[in-house]
């Protein structure tokens, strides 16, 4: 049975190498197809240690980390994440950003996905400053050659968590994809729900 733990700040330092490896492994799969870099991942994860009020929810099987889910006040995110909200007139200080969730495939279907959202939203609500929770997902064409034939998009799962897709809130993130020599921009669309 999976054990979930919510951690912030320096307590996360011990888990950074394990988390970096986990992110590379999970994001290599569809739909991200990420050709990961350990040094970049470790630097990226430092943001969640240093930013005030951020959180990482860890999923353990015994002592082994098998999943993780990140969250951070949107005001501490990069310009590419904040820009669509600013352009649409939102106050970024009132939005909590759920970065991403990763879970090894053999542990899926045991409720971790729901628990990841519950933990991050509870963390945001405990801080008390936020009216909205949001996240974003990559947009892939249906005819993409690497799309698995049995792939089921997570849209229905996200809607059951109370999130709504906001097509007008979009941006691009750049990463090096499998079969690419360099990073390229990927379209991302935001989902959001009111939490207060």
Buried (B, 14 or more C-beta within 10 A) or exposed (E): EBEBEBBBBEEBEEBBEBBBBBBBBBBBBBBBBBBBBEEBBBEBBEBBBEBEBBBBBBBBBEEEBBBBBBBBBBBBBEEEBBBBBEEEEBEBEBBBBBBBBBBBEEBEEBEBBEBBBBBBBEBBBEEEBBBBBBBBBBEBEEEEEEBEEEBEEBEEEBEEBBBEBBEEBBBEBEBBBEEEEEEEEBBBBBBBBEBE
